[in-house]
Amino acid sequence: MTGQFPQLIVAPIILPLIVGALLLFFDDRERRLKTSLAILSVLAQLAIGLTLLFRVHWSDDATALVYLLGNWPAPIAINLIADRLSSIMLVLGSLLAIPALVFATARWDKAGPHFHSMFQFMLVGINGAFLTGDLFNLFVFFEVMLAASYGLVLHGSGPARVKAGLHYIAINLAASLVFLIGIAMVFGATGSLNMAEISMRAAEIEGFATPGLHVGLSMLGLAFLVKAAMWPLGNWLVPAYSASAGPVAAIMAILSKVGIYALIRLSLLVPAEGEVFGSLVIFIGGAATLVFASIGLLATQSIRTATAYLVMVSSGTILATLGLSEPASTTGALYYLVTSTLATGALFLLAELLERDQDPLSAMLSVTMEAFGENSQFVDPEEEVGRPMPQAAAVLGAGFGILAMVLIGLPPLAGFLAKFAILHSVIGPGAEAMSEAVTMRLGLAALLIFSGLTALIALSRAGIRTFWAPVEPFMPRVSIVEVAPVLFLLVVIVLLSVYAGPAVDLMAATANDLHIPNGYLDAVLGAERVPPYAGGEE
């Protein structure tokens, strides 16, 4: 156990676990009390995540923090590790959880039992997956996260949610089986489940254990890619996310990033920087995901479904960039990961407000009218002059425009800066020194531009049909509790744009830690036990 306050490392897991269990003892009629406890929990998790991030990045002795559960020595110990990457992901999860939870208090926490408990338990799994340094406990936290998400996807009932939820459950259960088999094979080859110890032993393995290790790591990579929604493994994502309630879909925007996090963490610990996981396969899969999601984005008429495809666009972009296995490209991918996750989470909340009172057939009617030229009839300009625009529609329209700019990648917001960082790393000055083929780098650049163009077309069309030329009068009925979470996420995105320099510096330091993991390995394997009691002897 290292660091001044090592107990903070376990707090993001223990706190939501205790609060979630405690909320089960209160009747749903005690809604104000349950809501207050749940919100205090996520606020505390954000404070803890920011404290850990400051400790591992900005403090004078910035090193990874390790907590040895049970006080066993490494590598026997089940350890929790807070470094730059895990701290960034903790903060990102909390920044999504706070507005999603506040938004849910307007109506969705009343749509079914134990919403707040399931929400807290999902945060247990998410935070635990980011912090654990042990493969089996990574599996355990994945299952805790997924088990809670099963209930949240079905929250509110309805045939669409049940159909999408059952598909989501079946695919993830199959992936979990592959995950568990991969863990068993890696343990059989290395004799350890500690990720740092696996990294050390993988370089020394010889003989029959080598193919066993490679097959085991490949199965882990397959499971992670299912969670990351890589095409064709991620066909569960769009139906599940588009059918879920707005706040559920918003917090689930980070679930696919948990799979990406696990892939980054383990692939860059084993020798050859991800080649054992198939970096070329990851690049091709990411590129295919980008193409598939971009086509789906053009085909859909629903903002909610379009947002789900944008989550896939985000995953495809990150996976294709990570396939290059270079620190510069990883820096851009991490910045894009944070920006796109916040933006898609906010757009899920906004889509809930925009589509809540709309007739499901209105989009189809709009397409039909366009196809037969019904919208081309002359409209007297005087009829449009002086038409008032409701304040709620103006606020939602402005929010939609900002989020669209971020997800398309238009300047000057963080979405453009993130894509520019990736493009600069693959085709900018110094990119010729990269070891990867020119075709891969140029292909990624072309796909980034293509995905941005498709997002521009799809989101512009959705904005016009919703705010400018709706089939039905657009008079949204929203409350401050529903608008404030969207505004909160918009403020965070703007701050990421204004303070892009420090943010990119943080991502660059994180990428350097990942590609040169000596600091991580030294912190884990050199973690010291504490005496059993003050002044005692072991």
FENHU-V105526 format. One record per residue. N is the residue number from 1. RES is the residue in one small letter. PHI is phi in whole degrees, 0 to 359 (* if undefined). Layout:
N_RES_PHI ; N_RES_PHI
//
This chain:
1_m_* ; 2_t_234 ; 3_g_102 ; 4_q_287 ; 5_f_231 ; 6_p_294 ; 7_q_294 ; 8_l_296 ; 9_i_295 ; 10_v_275 ; 11_a_298 ; 12_p_296 ; 13_i_265 ; 14_i_291 ; 15_l_299 ; 16_p_293 ; 17_l_294 ; 18_i_293 ; 19_v_295 ; 20_g_298 ; 21_a_292 ; 22_l_296 ; 23_l_293 ; 24_l_294 ; 25_f_275 ; 26_f_259 ; 27_d_292 ; 28_d_298 ; 29_r_288 ; 30_e_276 ; 31_r_292 ; 32_r_296 ; 33_l_295 ; 34_k_295 ; 35_t_296 ; 36_s_298 ; 37_l_296 ; 38_a_295 ; 39_i_292 ; 40_l_299 ; 41_s_297 ; 42_v_289 ; 43_l_295 ; 44_a_296 ; 45_q_295 ; 46_l_295 ; 47_a_298 ; 48_i_294 ; 49_g_298 ; 50_l_295 ; 51_t_297 ; 52_l_296 ; 53_l_296 ; 54_f_297 ; 55_r_293 ; 56_v_269 ; 57_h_236 ; 58_w_261 ; 59_s_288 ; 60_d_296 ; 61_d_249 ; 62_a_290 ; 63_t_221 ; 64_a_294 ; 65_l_260 ; 66_v_232 ; 67_y_240 ; 68_l_267 ; 69_l_292 ; 70_g_80 ; 71_n_61 ; 72_w_276 ; 73_p_285 ; 74_a_289 ; 75_p_266 ; 76_i_289 ; 77_a_297 ; 78_i_275 ; 79_n_249 ; 80_l_244 ; 81_i_234 ; 82_a_246 ; 83_d_240 ; 84_r_299 ; 85_l_296 ; 86_s_294 ; 87_s_291 ; 88_i_300 ; 89_m_292 ; 90_l_298 ; 91_v_296 ; 92_l_299 ; 93_g_299 ; 94_s_291 ; 95_l_296 ; 96_l_277 ; 97_a_294 ; 98_i_298 ; 99_p_294 ; 100_a_297 ; 101_l_291 ; 102_v_297 ; 103_f_300 ; 104_a_294 ; 105_t_292 ; 106_a_290 ; 107_r_200 ; 108_w_285 ; 109_d_290 ; 110_k_264 ; 111_a_279 ; 112_g_187 ; 113_p_281 ; 114_h_60 ; 115_f_299 ; 116_h_294 ; 117_s_294 ; 118_m_297 ; 119_f_298 ; 120_q_294 ; 121_f_293 ; 122_m_294 ; 123_l_293 ; 124_v_302 ; 125_g_295 ; 126_i_297 ; 127_n_296 ; 128_g_296 ; 129_a_297 ; 130_f_287 ; 131_l_262 ; 132_t_289 ; 133_g_247 ; 134_d_234 ; 135_l_297 ; 136_f_294 ; 137_n_289 ; 138_l_298 ; 139_f_298 ; 140_v_299 ; 141_f_290 ; 142_f_301 ; 143_e_291 ; 144_v_299 ; 145_m_299 ; 146_l_291 ; 147_a_300 ; 148_a_292 ; 149_s_293 ; 150_y_300 ; 151_g_293 ; 152_l_288 ; 153_v_298 ; 154_l_277 ; 155_h_297 ; 156_g_100 ; 157_s_56 ; 158_g_105 ; 159_p_300 ; 160_a_296 ; 161_r_291 ; 162_v_295 ; 163_k_297 ; 164_a_293 ; 165_g_294 ; 166_l_294 ; 167_h_297 ; 168_y_300 ; 169_i_295 ; 170_a_297 ; 171_i_296 ; 172_n_287 ; 173_l_294 ; 174_a_296 ; 175_a_295 ; 176_s_295 ; 177_l_296 ; 178_v_298 ; 179_f_303 ; 180_l_294 ; 181_i_295 ; 182_g_299 ; 183_i_299 ; 184_a_299 ; 185_m_290 ; 186_v_295 ; 187_f_295 ; 188_g_297 ; 189_a_276 ; 190_t_250 ; 191_g_75 ; 192_s_211 ; 193_l_249 ; 194_n_288 ; 195_m_297 ; 196_a_293 ; 197_e_292 ; 198_i_300 ; 199_s_299 ; 200_m_290 ; 201_r_283 ; 202_a_298 ; 203_a_286 ; 204_e_250 ; 205_i_289 ; 206_e_224 ; 207_g_74 ; 208_f_294 ; 209_a_292 ; 210_t_296 ; 211_p_296 ; 212_g_297 ; 213_l_295 ; 214_h_296 ; 215_v_294 ; 216_g_298 ; 217_l_294 ; 218_s_296 ; 219_m_292 ; 220_l_296 ; 221_g_299 ; 222_l_298 ; 223_a_297 ; 224_f_296 ; 225_l_289 ; 226_v_297 ; 227_k_295 ; 228_a_280 ; 229_a_67 ; 230_m_285 ; 231_w_290 ; 232_p_267 ; 233_l_279 ; 234_g_251 ; 235_n_292 ; 236_w_284 ; 237_l_292 ; 238_v_298 ; 239_p_298 ; 240_a_291 ; 241_y_288 ; 242_s_288 ; 243_a_273 ; 244_s_286 ; 245_a_298 ; 246_g_308 ; 247_p_294 ; 248_v_292 ; 249_a_298 ; 250_a_296 ; 251_i_287 ; 252_m_286 ; 253_a_300 ; 254_i_269 ; 255_l_296 ; 256_s_295 ; 257_k_285 ; 258_v_294 ; 259_g_297 ; 260_i_295 ; 261_y_301 ; 262_a_297 ; 263_l_295 ; 264_i_298 ; 265_r_299 ; 266_l_277 ; 267_s_294 ; 268_l_272 ; 269_l_271 ; 270_v_284 ; 271_p_300 ; 272_a_71 ; 273_e_49 ; 274_g_95 ; 275_e_295 ; 276_v_296 ; 277_f_278 ; 278_g_83 ; 279_s_300 ; 280_l_294 ; 281_v_297 ; 282_i_296 ; 283_f_298 ; 284_i_296 ; 285_g_297 ; 286_g_297 ; 287_a_296 ; 288_a_296 ; 289_t_296 ; 290_l_299 ; 291_v_295 ; 292_f_299 ; 293_a_293 ; 294_s_293 ; 295_i_295 ; 296_g_298 ; 297_l_296 ; 298_l_290 ; 299_a_278 ; 300_t_276 ; 301_q_251 ; 302_s_261 ; 303_i_295 ; 304_r_297 ; 305_t_293 ; 306_a_299 ; 307_t_295 ; 308_a_297 ; 309_y_294 ; 310_l_293 ; 311_v_297 ; 312_m_293 ; 313_v_300 ; 314_s_299 ; 315_s_298 ; 316_g_297 ; 317_t_298 ; 318_i_293 ; 319_l_296 ; 320_a_297 ; 321_t_290 ; 322_l_293 ; 323_g_298 ; 324_l_284 ; 325_s_54 ; 326_e_232 ; 327_p_303 ; 328_a_295 ; 329_s_290 ; 330_t_296 ; 331_t_301 ; 332_g_296 ; 333_a_296 ; 334_l_293 ; 335_y_295 ; 336_y_294 ; 337_l_303 ; 338_v_295 ; 339_t_295 ; 340_s_292 ; 341_t_294 ; 342_l_295 ; 343_a_291 ; 344_t_292 ; 345_g_300 ; 346_a_295 ; 347_l_290 ; 348_f_297 ; 349_l_295 ; 350_l_294 ; 351_a_298 ; 352_e_301 ; 353_l_286 ; 354_l_285 ; 355_e_258 ; 356_r_297 ; 357_d_258 ; 358_q_272 ; 359_d_289 ; 360_p_303 ; 361_l_272 ; 362_s_293 ; 363_a_295 ; 364_m_296 ; 365_l_297 ; 366_s_297 ; 367_v_297 ; 368_t_297 ; 369_m_296 ; 370_e_294 ; 371_a_297 ; 372_f_261 ; 373_g_75 ; 374_e_289 ; 375_n_275 ; 376_s_273 ; 377_q_291 ; 378_f_290 ; 379_v_240 ; 380_d_299 ; 381_p_302 ; 382_e_295 ; 383_e_291 ; 384_e_271 ; 385_v_287 ; 386_g_80 ; 387_r_289 ; 388_p_288 ; 389_m_248 ; 390_p_304 ; 391_q_300 ; 392_a_298 ; 393_a_295 ; 394_a_294 ; 395_v_295 ; 396_l_295 ; 397_g_295 ; 398_a_296 ; 399_g_297 ; 400_f_298 ; 401_g_297 ; 402_i_295 ; 403_l_296 ; 404_a_297 ; 405_m_298 ; 406_v_294 ; 407_l_285 ; 408_i_287 ; 409_g_100 ; 410_l_268 ; 411_p_290 ; 412_p_255 ; 413_l_277 ; 414_a_296 ; 415_g_298 ; 416_f_294 ; 417_l_297 ; 418_a_293 ; 419_k_294 ; 420_f_295 ; 421_a_297 ; 422_i_293 ; 423_l_297 ; 424_h_297 ; 425_s_286 ; 426_v_255 ; 427_i_228 ; 428_g_276 ; 429_p_301 ; 430_g_91 ; 431_a_292 ; 432_e_293 ; 433_a_280 ; 434_m_293 ; 435_s_284 ; 436_e_283 ; 437_a_295 ; 438_v_299 ; 439_t_301 ; 440_m_295 ; 441_r_293 ; 442_l_292 ; 443_g_297 ; 444_l_296 ; 445_a_298 ; 446_a_296 ; 447_l_291 ; 448_l_297 ; 449_i_292 ; 450_f_297 ; 451_s_295 ; 452_g_295 ; 453_l_294 ; 454_t_295 ; 455_a_295 ; 456_l_299 ; 457_i_295 ; 458_a_293 ; 459_l_285 ; 460_s_296 ; 461_r_299 ; 462_a_295 ; 463_g_294 ; 464_i_295 ; 465_r_289 ; 466_t_272 ; 467_f_253 ; 468_w_264 ; 469_a_228 ; 470_p_288 ; 471_v_293 ; 472_e_247 ; 473_p_303 ; 474_f_260 ; 475_m_232 ; 476_p_292 ; 477_r_246 ; 478_v_230 ; 479_s_248 ; 480_i_296 ; 481_v_295 ; 482_e_271 ; 483_v_280 ; 484_a_303 ; 485_p_299 ; 486_v_294 ; 487_l_297 ; 488_f_301 ; 489_l_293 ; 490_l_297 ; 491_v_297 ; 492_v_298 ; 493_i_295 ; 494_v_296 ; 495_l_297 ; 496_l_297 ; 497_s_282 ; 498_v_293 ; 499_y_257 ; 500_a_295 ; 501_g_300 ; 502_p_299 ; 503_a_295 ; 504_v_292 ; 505_d_300 ; 506_l_297 ; 507_m_295 ; 508_a_295 ; 509_a_295 ; 510_t_295 ; 511_a_297 ; 512_n_296 ; 513_d_299 ; 514_l_289 ; 515_h_278 ; 516_i_235 ; 517_p_278 ; 518_n_299 ; 519_g_297 ; 520_y_297 ; 521_l_295 ; 522_d_295 ; 523_a_293 ; 524_v_287 ; 525_l_284 ; 526_g_259 ; 527_a_297 ; 528_e_262 ; 529_r_284 ; 530_v_252 ; 531_p_300 ; 532_p_295 ; 533_y_201 ; 534_a_300 ; 535_g_78 ; 536_g_273 ; 537_e_245 ; 538_e_283
//
